[in-house]
Amino acid sequence: MKKQIFKFLAKLNKTVLPSYSKQRLDLAKATKLQMAIIGWRWFVTKNALD
């Protein structure tokens, strides 16, 4: 059940949230909001793959 929720969130993130790796974002220059989005995407992806 939990894994299915995270897989759904991962698909939603892919369509809604921006991909900073494609934009070549420098993490040292990222804003707090951008870092929060990166962290959220990492958290969801990690839990969807477990």
Stockholm file with secondary structure:
# STOCKHOLM 1.0

chainA/1-50         MKKQIFKFLAKLNKTVLPSYSKQRLDLAKATKLQMAIIGWRWFVTKNALD
#=GR chainA/1-50 SS CHHHHHHHHHHHHHHHSCCTTTTTCCGGGCCHHHHHHHHHHHHHHHHHHC
#=GC SS_cons        CHHHHHHHHHHHHHHHSCCTTTTTCCGGGCCHHHHHHHHHHHHHHHHHHC
//
